[in-house]
Amino acid sequence: MSNFEYYIYLDSKILGTARQITVYFEQGIFSPKDTLILIKKYKHKSAKRIADIFTASCLNFRFISMGDLDNLKQGILFYPFNAQSNVRAVANRKLTHVFITHGESSKISSVKPIIRIYDYVITAGQAGIDRFIAHGIFTQHDIKLGKFIKMGDTFIGKTGLNTLGHGKPCLFYAPTWEGGIEQENYSSLDNILLVAYTLRELASQYRTNEVVIRPHPNTGHRLKNYRQKLLALIRYLSANGLEPAVFTKNFTASWLENLQFKRYNVKKLTDLSSYTARFALCDISAIETQLLNENIPYHLYWDQTKHPNAFVDATIYENTRFVQKEQRFITLTAEQIDDMKFKHYLIDEKINTITLSQRITILLHKIYGGTIL
């Protein structure tokens, strides 16, 4: 176990978290040759399925106890997700502990105080740092100490869509999940009628009936009826002349859901590269960062009653005509779009000219001294 330079720590029973980690390897950010995934040992049925996910991707992994962690003598331990056991894991001071911030967003779950425990915190850009400061998680002193490392679009993920304009035109809808607790629920599946109406109007405006839906892998984990809401939306779209397709690579559909997909002629997709989004709808989630990075125009769902203070600066957005009481779709102001102010604020551009496979080297220089950029 000590023959690896890098480790990724996972304490979760949610299958979607394992699938999100595989993406880092698919994109070449981490290499299986020098990276070992450490999974907290649980007596739970999800353990075998998580193992199957990593085995299918030919990744090195091991189920461990805290004692196993204590025995590691050197290396960098990356944390894609916060968990209570992370507090115990960072007690091994022979390792360098780095929080990846796997998704840049204004979700309250992105600014939990537990993030203070790590040696370094990765953000996409200055917006992530300012968000931590605004919520009192870190101070200006932490910035001076070099706590933050801006890594551009390294860890923000990709939509998977064709960004060169060569794909089939579509609308793209990527709802987030219902969150681990209700205070962390930002999902637009709460109001499928508003979503359906908005998609119908956009379909008319952009002259396309194709609607590609990419559900969050964790959808329905806390509230099972969110899977039913998704199916109800699909039925509504199909009944109104639209052609829904669902990205199912990281979203395991039940036999009953597959039956519904077949009944309503829903295409099941495992690759989105043959589609180009004319416009997108998303929630307050990491998808917004991906859309910005890929220059895909979008509207953002915001439930102002649930999350009145969701944004550090809400003035960068303006209302669209798609509003139902306090639930609404908002959009970036023309100024923010024209000069890409928010994009460059959210995603630091300096590192984006460097290939993903070389960026861990950049990270090492920033941790251990010396500058490349």
Secondary structure, DSSP 8 states (H G I E B T S, - for coil): -TT-SEEEEE----HHHHHHHHHHHHTTSS-TTTEEEEEE---STHHHHHHHHHHHTT--EEEE-HHHHHT--S-EEEESS--HHHHHHTT-TTSEEEE--SS--S-GGGG-GGGGGSSEEEESSHHHHHHHHHTTSS-HHHHHTT-EEE-TTSSS----S-SSS-SEEEEEEE-----SSGGG---GGGGHHHHHHHHHHHHHHHT--EEEE---TTTTSS-THHHHHHHHHHHHHHHTT-EEEEE-TT----HHHHHHHHHTT-EEES--TTEEEEEEEE-SSTHHHHHHHTT--EEEEEETTT-TT--S-GGGEEEEEEEETTEEEEEE-HHHHHTTHHHHHHS-STTTTS-GGGHHHHHHHHHHS----
